[in-house]
Amino acid sequence: MPRRNGAVLGALVGVVLTMVGLSFAAVPLYRVFCQVTGFGGTTQRVAQGAGKVVNRTIEIRFNTDVDNELPWDFHPNQRSITLKVGETGMATFHAHNKGAAKIVGTAVYNVTPEKAGIYFDKIQCFCFTQQMLRPQESADLPVAFFVDPAIAQDRNLDEVTVITLSYKFYKAQSQAFDKAIEAGEASPAAKSPGEAGSTPTALAAGARVE
């Protein structure tokens, strides 16, 4: 009987440990799933631009928000950019620390319609790293992107003429940001904070700012 009880106890401990392990793995696995499939409007990260440009235009609109815990102003420097599919565009976003202390912020992002996420590719983005701003410091933060030409073969997206790219800044390592991570909404990379105020490059040739 003691041996049987020990076996049962061991099995129960194994089940508990397995459940704990799965709970820790759930968020990273969910984020990988979102990145691969574009689920929830998750964008893709690539190393270079598209190899071709398709004769179809899509307007990219920009939306921003800031969590209440972060005393920043944050807004896009342009309302929208219209590009041909496959054409690389660049936008910049202005961030300003209104507070009296140095603060590190981290951006969460997605696109709508959500089904377009798998075709929205980012080459460069301030959301790939944490951003640090000193008291009253401002920075223009760049993002370089394109819409994958493969969207032209997806009949389910034929009606898409506008894609909205949304960002929300959180105070890094805050409870609000932790909840965003748990919800699978956080950016796929969270490197150590560096000096803020990276210099944005010029808008890509051919992009129209409206």
N, C-alpha and C positions, 0 to 999 in steps of 0.2 A: 504493500500500500504506500509506504513512504516514497518508493521509487516511482510509482505511478503519479503521485502528487508532485514530485519533483519534475517529471516530464511535462505535466500539465502546466506547471508554473513556468517552466522554460519556454513552452510554446506561447504562453500568454505574453511573456516578456518579449519574445521575438516579434509577435504581432504588434505590440506597442511600439517597439523600436522601428519597425517597418513603417507604421503610420506616421511616426515623427519624421522619419527620413523623407517620406513622400510629401509631407506638409512643407518641408524646407525646399524640396525640389519643385514644388508646384509652380511657384512664381517664376523661377528661371525658365522652366519648360514652357510655361504659358507665354513668356516674352519671346522665346525662340519661335514658338508656333506663330505668334503675331507677326514677327519679322519675316518669316518665310511666306506666309499666306496673305499678309496685308490685313489680317483680321482686326477689326476695331479701328480701321483707318491708320494702321501703323505703316510708316514709310520704309523705304529700302535704303541701305547705305552702300555706295559703290565707290570705286577708286578713280573712275574717269567717265567722261561724257559718252553719249550714245554714238554709235558708229554711223548713223544716218539720220536724216531729217525727213519727216513725212509732211505732205502738204495738207495738214489739218491743224487748225489753231485751237488752243485752249487758254482761257483766261485763268490765271492763278490769283486768287484773292487772299489777303492776309488778315488774320484775326489774332488779337493778343489779350491776355489777362494776367493778373498778378494775385497770388494768394495774400490774404489779409495779414499774415505774419511777416511779409516781406515789404519794407517801406521803400519800394521802388516805383518809379514811373517807367512804363515799358510800352512802346508803340511802334508800328511799322513806319518806315520813312516813305513808303509808297502804298497806296490802297490796293493796287493790283498791277500785274504784268501780263501781257498777252504774248504767248510764244507759239511757234510751230512745235508740233510733237517731235521730240528728239533734240530740239534746240536747247542749249544750256542757258539758263537765266541766273541772275543774281539779284538778291534783295538784301536790304539792310534794315536792322531794327535798332531803335534807340532805347538805351537803358540808362536810368539815372537813379543813384542812391540818394534818397532824401533824408536818410538817417544820420545819426551822429557817430556811428561806428562802422568799421569795415565789415562787410557782409558778403558771404558766398551764396550765390544763387544757382539753382539747377532748373533747366527748362524741360517741361513735358510737352509732347507734341502729338498731333494726329492730323489727318486730312479727311475732308468730306467732299463727295460721298465716300463712305468707308470702303466701298468696293474698288475705289481707285487707288487705295493705298499701295497695293502690290505693284502698281505701275509708276508710282512717284518716287524717283530716285534722288538721293542727296549725295553730292560729291563733297561738299564742305558745309559744316553747320556749327554754330555756337552751342547747339544742344549736345554735341559730342563730348564737351568738357564742361566742368563747373566754371562759373564766372565770378570773379571777385571784384567788387567795387569799394573804393574807400569812401569816407564821408563826402557827400556832395560831388562825387566823381560821376562822369558820364562816359558812355562808350557806344559806338555804332557797331553792332554785331552782324556779321554777314552769313548768308546761307546761299550756296550754289546748288542748283538742282536742274532736273529735266524730267519730262514725262516720257517713259519708255515707249519707243515706236511700236512695241508689241500690243499696245492698247488698241491699235487700229485693226487688229485681227480678232479682238474680243467683241462679239456682237452684243454682249450684255452691257457694254459701255458706249455704244454708238451715240446715245443721247447726251453724253457728258460733254458739255462745252465750258463748264466752270468747275474748278477744283479750289476748295478753300483750305489753306494751310494755317493751322491754329497752334499757338504756343501759350503755355502758362508757366510763369516763373514761380518757383517755391524757394523758401529758405532751405539751403542744403541741410540734410540730416534732421529736418523737422518732422514732427508727427504727421503733418499734412502731406509732406513729400513721401514719407514711409507708406502712408495709405495709398498714394498714387502708385507707388511701386507694387504694392500688394494687388492693386487693381489691374496691373499689367499695362499701365499707361506711361511709365517712365521711359526716358531715352535709353537706347541700348548700351551706351557707354557712359561711365561716370568716372573720369580721370581726376587726378588731384587738381585743385584750383591753381590757376596760374595768374599772371598779371592780366588784368582786364584791359580793354581798349585795343584789341587787335585791329589793325588797319584793314578795312574792307577794300577789296579791289573794285575796279570799275564795273558797271553793268555790262553783261555779256553783249557782244555785238548783235544787233538785230532785235534786241528786246525793246519793247515799248513800255514806258512808264506812264500810267494814266492817273 
